């Protein structure tokens, strides 16, 4: 006996009409209409009775629905057929050229399920696009115009009548078609739009896609919703990563850049080969140095300058013991004047001074409180990073102990002579590096605490976003499983998406960091300071790595649970 399912549908009703009057044929409908058996795939308990005594089952695809719903219906039908002793099952599937269609997954799963059956013989009818769809497209609108998304596409459509004929032929003689897969499509694929126009005697006027879509702007096909949701989740995922990476890069990068710039600036401001540093150094006179050697001792001091009628501004300054040697070894950023003119009655100032024109007089008070003393401006320095303070001779810094000696020439003999000063002798590069370390321990601890707080919030945000976003993708992940994807492949897809969103956030964070450091560099250049920018790759990489690890874990865990 042959049972045909879905006879209330378009294809099933045509098959039923061709088999009408045959005693060895029974018909099935979901509602169990008069003269039919009730075959409700959503109610598996009805199937044993429906399949009783059936030798051949023509299973018409179970209609529209989500992939997991259709798969569950077909599984119920096939399992019931196996238990009922059905010998041959004929299934109406989808043509092989339709694999790109969203509803193809359920058809391909059903085909694989039949091939795995150990009790059923089977035949698969891969039905092509129904020609009747063109009739629906060809319905004119109120302006007697037919609009359809045909373009230059070619359709090898086939009439339902022909598909019904094939189904009847196979189902009534199943043994001759055992284990066969038939591709049932049109004989030739004509160009759809010209063929339709020719058949109707109408003019063909191709329209731009944008114009054709204009009336439906703002609408969204249901199949696009998951993509919109996924894009929104991706934005929510990338945003906290961007903030964390940008914070790590700008916070640590700015501090390191300023520190390195100060070190480079200090090194560039002296032509000395050696620098002696220490407290209360002994002066090394010219007689103690070898021939050709030059030494310039200087001391730290302070100067006070009146700002207005009441305020007094304190400046950190340096007192020069030998103006001639100082002028020879110093490479200060002089914007006006000449360092060689410095003497006991003059001063070298920077552009921050209210009076900073050559020849102007500056009234100062010395560090010991004496003054005021009127000194003539002989040179003006660029502002730099703030270390280009005023310079005076030791006559204007009474009692200031020497704390630095710059020296050049003489080789090892000069080094031995400098050691007699009682300070630490270093090369100029080593001195600049020692005087300007990357950052102090307290400052670094503070930056780590700030970054740590931001990272904690980012981790919470990432975990929350991914756990929720992945958890609602059960249907999508189930479809992938039905399409034949393994759990490992699905996990790679899900975690790959999380890593991609994290990488995008990290790249955007690096872009923000580059913009901030670039602005910092422009500001340093405007101050006539050397630009030595530092991008803290290790810190940025660690922050991005933590974000990526959390993203992978938070996406993999729910995906693993959903694909069990």
N, C-alpha and C positions, 0 to 999 in steps of 0.2 A: 504494500500500500504506500502511496505517495502522499506526503503532507506538505502543503505550501503555506508558508507563514506570511503575514503582512498583506493579506489579500484586500484589505481596505485601502491600501496605498496605491499610488499611480502605477508602479510597475507590477505589483502583486495582483491588482485587479485585472490587468491585461493577461497575465498568466492564467488567472482563474477563468477568464472568459474562454480561453483556448482549451481549457480542460473541462469545461462544463459538460455535465451529463455522464462523465466516466465514473463507474462504480468503484474503481480502485484509487480514487483521489478524494482526499479530505482537505478542507480549507481551514486555515487558522486565522483568528483575529484577536487582538488584545482584549477586546470587550466581550468576546464570545457571542457575536451576533447570531441571529437565527440561521441555522443551516451550517454553522461553523463551530469548530472547537475553540475553546478559550486557550490562547497561547500568550501568556503575559510574562515576558522575560524579567520584569521587575518583581514578579511574584513566583519565584522558582518552585514553590510548592504546587503550582498548577501544571507544571510541565510533565511529570510522570504520567498523568492521566491523558494529557494531550498527545504524548508520543506513543502511547500504548498501541501495539500492532503495526507501527510504522516501519517500513523497510527502507524507504528513501525519504530524506528530508531536504526540501528546497528552502534554505534559510535566506530569506531576503533581509538584507542589512537592517539592523534594529533602529533605524531612524536617527534623528538629530539628538545631540546631547554632548556633554563633555566627554573627553576621551575615556576617562576612567568609568563613566557611566555606561558608555557603549560597550567597553571591554567587559564589564561585569555582566551585562545582558548576554553577550555572545558566549562568555564562559559558562553561564548558567545553561544556555541552550545546548552547547556542545557536551557538557558534562551529563546533562539529563539524557541526551541522545545516546551517549555511551552506555549509561546505566539501563536504558530502555531497550537496548539491543538493536538500535538502528544500524543498518549495514553501510549505507552510503549517504553522504551529506554533500549537497551542492550549495555553494555559497556565492552570493552576488557581491563582488568586491569592487575595487576602484582600479582604473587602468594604471599601468606602470608609469605613464607620463604624469600622473597626478601626485607623485610622491612629495611635491613641494606644497601641496595643499594642507591646510591645518587639520582637516579631518581624516587624513590618510593614515595616521598612526594606528587608529583602532582597526582599520582594515588589514594593515600589515601584521598586526599582532594576531588577529584572527586567523590569517593564513598560516602563520607559524604554529599556532595552536593546533590547527588541523593536521599539519605535517607531523606533529609530535604524537598524535593519537595512535594508540596501538590497536584499536578495535574498529575504527572507522575508515572506510574508503572515502575518497573525497574528490571533488572537482571544483575548481575555482573559476568563476566567470568575472573577469576584470572589465567591468562596464565603463565605457568612455563617457564623454560629456553628452548629456541629452540634447538632441537637436531642438527639443521643445523649449529649451532656454532661450534660443534665438527668437522664438515666437513671442516670449515675454519681453525681450529687449525691443522687438519690432513694434510694440504697441505705441502709437503716436500720442503726443501730448495735446494740450488744448490748442496749440498753434499748428497742429498737424505735422509736428516735427518729431523725428526719432533720434534720441540721443543715447549713445552707449559707449562703454570704454573698450572699443574694439581696436582702434588704431590700425596698425599694420599686422596685427596678430593673425595667425592661421589656425582654424579650428577643424579638426577631423571629427565632427559631431556624428552621433548615431541616434536613430529614432528609438523611442521606447518600444514601439511595436516590434522592431527587429530584435531588440534585446529579449523581449518576451518570447519571441519565436525560438531563439537559441535556448533560453531557459527551459522551455517545454521539451525541446528536442533532447537536451541532455538529461533532464530529470526523468523522462519516460524510458530512457535507455542508458542508465548510469554506468553499467559495466563497460560499455564501449568507450567511456571517457574517464575511466578511473585514473587518478593521479595526474590529470592534465590541468594546465592553466591556460585559459583562452583570453587573449587581448581582444576585446570587442570594441573597435573604434571604426570611424568612417574610412572608406576606401581611399580617399584623398583629402588632404587638408587645404581647402580653398581659403583665400583671404576673406575673412569674415565680413568686413564692412563693404567691400566692393560687391561681393556675392549677394549680400542682403539688398543692397541698393539696386543691383541688376534685377533681382527677383521681383522687387516691388515697383520697378520703373521709376525710381526716385533719384534725385540728385545727391551726390556724395560731397559733403563739405566738411573736411577735417577741421577740428577745433583744437585750440591749445588746451592742454590739461588743466592749466590754472583757471581758464575761463569755464571749463566744464565743471570744475569743483566749486566755483564761486558760490552757487546757491546754497551749498551745504557747509560753508565755512563755520567753524566753531563746533561742528559735530565730530564725534570720535567713534570709530568702529570699535566694537567690543573687543576685538582681538588686539587692539593697541593698548588697552588699559594696563596689562602687565608691564609693557615697556615703559609707559608713563610712570607707573609706580616704581619700577626698578630705577629709572633715571632719577626720580625724586630721592630714593634711598641712596643712590650714588652721590647725589649732592650733599645729603645730610652726613654721609660718611667722609667725603673729601673735605668738608668745611673744618671740622675739628683738627684734622691732620694738617691742613694748611696753617691754622693758627699756631699749632704746637711747633711745627717745623720753622715757621717764620719767627716765632718767639725765640727758639733756640738759636737760629742763625743771627738774628739782629742783636739779641742780648749779648751773647758771647762774642759774636763777630765785631760788634761796635767796640766793646771793651778791649778786645785783643788788637783791633786796628788802631785805636787811639794810643795804646801802650807801645805798640811796635812803631808807630809814627814818631812818638816822642824819642824812642831809642835811635831810630834812623836820623831824626833831626839832630840829636846830640852828637852822633857820630859825624854827621856832615858839617857841624859847626866848628870842627877843629881839624887842623892839618897835622896834628901831632901823631907820632908813632906810638908814644907811650903816655899813659896818664897815671899819675899817682893820686890816690884818694886816702883820706884818713882825717883824724882830728888833730889839730895843733901840730901840723907838719913843720919840720925844720926846713928853712929855706936853703936851697942848693944854689950857691953862687956860681957865677961864670967860671971862677978859678977851679971849681971842682969838676967841671964838665970837660970832656975831651974836645979837641979842635973840631969845629963844624957843628957842634951840638948847640941847640937853643932850648931854653927852659922858660916857661911862663907861669910863675906862681900866682894864684888868685885865692881870695877868701870870700866866704859868704857874709853878707851884711844886710842891713835894712836901711831904707830911706823913707822919710815921711814928707809928704807934699800936701800943702793946704789945697782943699777943694772947696771953693766958695769962702764964705765968711766964717763958717764954724767947723766944717768937716775937715778931717785930716786923713789922707789915704796912705797906707803902708805898702811899700813895694819891696819885694825881695830883690836884692841887688848883689853884684859881685864887685869886689875891690881888687884892682890890678896892681901888682907890685912892680912890674917892668912893662910900661906901655909899649916900648919898641918891640920886645919879644911877643907881647900879647898881639900886637897888630900883625906880626909875621905869622903867627900860628893860628889865629882866629879866622874862621870862615863864616862869620855871622851874616844874616840876610840884610845887608845894608841897603836901604832904599834912598838914602841921601847922606852926604857928608863923607868923612874919611876917618877910620879908626886911628890912623897914625897921628891925628890931631889931639888925641886925648892927653890931658895933663891934669895937674892939681887944681886948676881953675875951670875945668870943663867936665862935661858929662855926656855919656851916650844914652839916649832914651829910645823907647819904642813908640809906635803910633798911638798907643793908648794914652800917653801923656797929653794933658790939655795944651801944653806948649811943646810942639815937636817940630818946629822949623829951625833950620840951621841959623845960628847966630842969636836965637832968642835966649833969654835968661830964665833959668828955673830956680826957684827958691826952695831949698830943702833943709830938713833937720836930720842930723846924723843919728846912728843907732844909739850912741851914748847920751843923746838928748841935747847935744850942743847944736847951735845954729840960731837963727837961720843962716845958711850959706847960699850965696848966689853963684850959680855955675852956668857957663855958656854951653849951649847945645852944639856939639861938633859932628854928631852922626845920629841918624835915625834908623832903627831896625824895624823890620816887618813884625807883626804881632806873633805869628807862629802859633804853637800850641800853648803858649803862656810862659815858656821858660826864657824868652828873650827879654829878660828884665834889664833895668838900667845898669850901666857900668861906670864906676868912678875909680880914681886911684886910691891907694891905701891911706893917703893923706886925709881923705874924706871918710875913712872908716877906721878911726883910731881904736886899737885894741882888738880888731877882728883877727882871729887866728887863721892861718893858712889851712885850707882843707883840700886843695887840688893843685897839682903841678902838671902842666902839659909840656912835653918835651919831644924833640925830634932830632935825628942825626946821632952819630957817634956809636951806634950799635950797642954791643954788650957793655962797653965802658960806660955808656950813658945809663944803662940799667943799673950797674953797680953804684954809680954816683947817686942815682935816685933812691936806691934802697937806704941810703944814709939819712933820708928825710924821715924815716920811721913810719911811712905809710905803705899801702899795698900797691905794687907796681903791676900794671896790666897793659896789654896792647889796647889801643883806642877802641877797637871793636869789642873786646872782652869787657872793657870798662862800661861801654854804652849798654851792653846786654845785661851786665850785673846791676846797673843803676835803674834799669827799666824792665823788670821781670813781667811775664805775661799778665799776672794779676796776683794780688795778695790773697792769702788763704781766707780771710774773712769776706772779702769781696766775692771770691769764687764760691764760697759757701752760700752767700746770699743769693747769687744768681742760680745756683743749683736748687735752692729751696723754691724760688719763684718758678723755675722750669718744672720742678717736681709737682707743684700744685697744679700747674696747667696740664701736665701729663696725666695726673690722676683723673681730672675732669674729662680729658680726651678719651682715656681708656673706658670710663663709665659711658660716655656718649657713644663710642664705637660699639661696645658690647650691647648696649640697649638697642641701638639702631639695627644692628645685624641680627640679633636674636629675634626681633620682631619681624624684620623684613624677610628673613629666611623662613621663619615659621609659617608665614602666610603663603608660601610658594608650594604648598603640598601638592596641589593639582598639577602644577608645571613639572615638578620633579617626578611625580607619578607618571606623567606622559613620557618623560625621558626614559624612565624604566621600561615603560611599555614599548617604546621604540627600540629597545634592545640595549640601551646604555647600561653599563655596569655601575655598581655603587662607586667604585673608584673613579670612573670617568665623571660621574655627576659631582663628586666631591671636588675633583679638579676644576670643573666648570664653576662651581659656587665659590670656592676659595680663590680661583683665578679672578673672578669678578671683584671680590673683596680686595685682592692685592692690586688690581688695576685701579680701583677707586682710591686706594691708599697712595699709590704711586702718583696719580694725578694730583691729589692733595699735596704730596711732598714736592712735586715739581712746581706747583703754584706757590707753595711756601718758599721754595728756593728763589722763585722770581721776585717775591716780595722782599726777601733778604737781599737779593742783588740790587733792587731799587733803593732800599734803605742804605746799604753800604755805598752805593753809587752817589747818593745824596750826601752822605758823610764825606766821601772823597772830594766831592765838589766844594763842600764847605772848607775842608782842610786846604784845598788848592787856593781858595779865595783868601785864606789867611797866610798864603805864601809858605805853607808848611809842606814837607814832602808827603806824598800819599802812599801809604803802605797798608793796603786793605788785607784783612784776614777773613777767610771763610772757614768757620770751624767745622770741617767735614766730619770729624769724629763725633762731635756733639749732635750735629744734624743727623748723621747716619744712625746714631743710637736712638734718637727720638723717633725717626721714621721706622727703624727696626722694631721698636716696641709697639708702635701703632700697627705695623703689618702683622706682627705675631698675634696681637689681640684680635685683629680683623679676621685672620685665618681661623683662629680657634672659635670665635663667636659665630662664624658662618658655617664651619664644618660640623659643630656639635648638633645644631638642629637639623642640618641636612642629613647627617648620619642617622638621626632618629627617624626622620620622615621617609628614608629609603630602606628601612629594615624590611 
